[in-house]
Amino acid sequence: MSRKFCILFGLLFLAKASAWALDYRPEKPFPGAPVLFSFQEKVKKLTFLGRNFYPFAFQGKYCVLAAIPLGTSPGKYSVAIFFTRGKKELSLKVFPKKYPEEHLKVPKKMVRYPPGVLSRIKREIRLIKNTVSRITPEPLLDGPFTWPAAGRLSSPFGLRRFFNGEPRSPHAGLDIALPEGTLVKAANRGRVVLVGEFYLPGKTVIIDHGLGIYTVYCHLEKILVKEGELVAKGQKIAFSGKTGRVTGPHLHFGVYIAGVKVDPKTLLEVF
């Protein structure tokens, strides 16, 4: 075998290995984290933790946004990457993450729902879950995500609240403390797929960014967009408020990927 052939073979091997290398952020993924994978070679899809995730182009690479559910135990998990010329299975380590807890003494009416309201709440939760579980095949997002409003982060993602000793589900997004009437902007380009006023989240807007990626904006005072509308990143979509079941004005900002709620702050950091 000639030296020239050996060098050429080595370069081809390195190029293939580079295309299949598992490049991802955050560096130490954890339960509740979005994970941004990137590849040099064209990817058809990525399968992780029983869900399929799909690619989009970003900075000359093929990227995939995946999600780690909050209940995932730390450990190593298989990642299957489907390229146009084959499949590769690699391993991803999920690191432990301890989320904060908050114990509050509140009036009973904040813990127990009024008679006849529970069926409404269940119906609205089902509608929202069904909305954020759909997969739009084409990407609509435009580069990195941005903050929908500037303010103090008053409640982090994953916070576990205990009302009068009774546990509640972990916080599905993060809260940004804002005065009523603060402009709220779309965190990325996408299509408005749900607008409504609900018992718990109040006036709400949900934007589909394609490929199963959604952002959710809750407790709004006034909504400026309609269902079906295509919005640009940074476009004004609402004014913040205190509608729904809240104790004060703020914006609840949530992110779902393939129906899995993930930390919005980490999403803004991985790009």
C-alpha positions, -999 to +999 in steps of 0.1 A: +000+000+000+015+033-011+021+062+013-002+084-007-030+059-005-026+055+032-028+093+037-059+095+016-075+066+034-067+082+067-082+115+057-114+098+045-116+078+078-112+110+098-138+128+078-163+100+084-154+098+121-159+136+124-193+134+107-204+107+132-188+123+163-213+131+189-211+169+193-237+183+217-245+210+242-249+214+272-216+197+281-233+179+310-269+172+300-294+166+328-330+157+333-352+185+320-325+198+296-328+204+259-298+190+240-285+205+208-267+179+187-247+191+156-232+171+127-211+178+096-230+151+076-266+153+067-289+137+093-324+123+086-334+119+123-321+112+157-337+087+182-332+092+219-351+080+250-379+065+228-386+097+208-377+109+173-361+143+168-355+160+134-328+182+119-325+218+109-296+238+093-276+261+115-242+277+110-233+253+082-241+222+102-270+198+106-285+203+141-311+184+161-328+196+193-337+167+216-351+166+251-344+148+283-376+143+304-375+155+340-380+120+354-350+105+336-325+087+359-288+097+356-268+072+335-258+064+300-284+062+272-282+052+235-285+078+208-293+065+173-284+088+145-298+081+110-276+095+082-284+094+045-257+067+042-262+047+073-270+046+110-247+051+140-255+043+177-235+062+203-239+068+241-249+100+259-244+104+297-272+121+316-259+138+347-279+143+380-296+176+387-312+187+420-340+211+415-351+235+443-381+231+465-404+257+478-428+252+508-456+276+511-486+282+534-514+294+512-552+298+516-571+266+510-587+280+478-552+280+462-549+243+469-584+230+463-602+239+430-637+252+432-665+227+425-671+221+388-638+236+377-618+204+378-633+191+345-625+224+328-589+222+340-585+186+328-599+195+294-577+226+290-545+206+301-554+179+275-557+205+248-524+221+256-506+187+258-520+176+225-510+209+209-473+207+220-471+170+211-476+175+173-447+174+149-446+199+121-422+183+095-404+215+084-383+238+106-397+273+111-372+286+136-347+313+127-314+306+145-310+309+183-339+316+206-341+349+225-357+360+257-394+370+252-390+398+278-363+412+301-369+408+338-360+391+370-364+353+370-388+348+399-394+310+396-370+286+379-378+256+357-383+224+377-391+241+410-411+217+431-437+235+452-455+222+483-487+240+492-496+234+529-474+203+528-490+189+496-466+184+466-474+199+432-460+190+398-425+205+390-427+239+374-431+234+336-413+266+326-398+297+342-414+328+355-402+363+346-413+390+370-428+419+349-451+448+355-485+445+339-485+457+303-449+448+295-444+438+258-438+401+252-420+391+220-418+358+201-386+339+212-382+326+176-398+325+142-429+303+141-466+298+137-491+307+163-511+274+169-531+282+201-545+313+215-569+312+245-579+320+280-575+291+304-583+286+341-547+280+353-524+297+327-548+325+319-544+342+285-520+320+266-501+319+233-484+289+219-460+291+190-449+262+168-413+265+156-414+233+136-400+198+142-419+194+175-404+226+191-429+249+209-427+280+231-455+289+255-464+323+270-489+325+299-507+349+322-509+375+295-531+407+298-536+413+260-528+391+230-517+407+198-516+377+174-541+352+160-540+314+155-524+305+121-503+337+120-466+333+111-446+355+134-409+366+132-384+362+160-387+393+182-422+402+170-446+417+196-471+390+204-487+402+237-486+423+269-478+406+302-504+404+329-517+384+358-545+363+343-552+328+354-543+313+387-515+336+399-506+357+430-491+385+410-481+398+375-454+378+356-448+360+324-446+322+324-423+311+296-423+274+287-406+252+260-416+218+248-397+195+224-416+165+212-441+170+240-413+171+267-411+202+289-375+215+291-356+243+307-361+275+286-329+291+301-308+262+289-323+264+255-312+300+252-277+289+263-270+259+240-269+279+207 
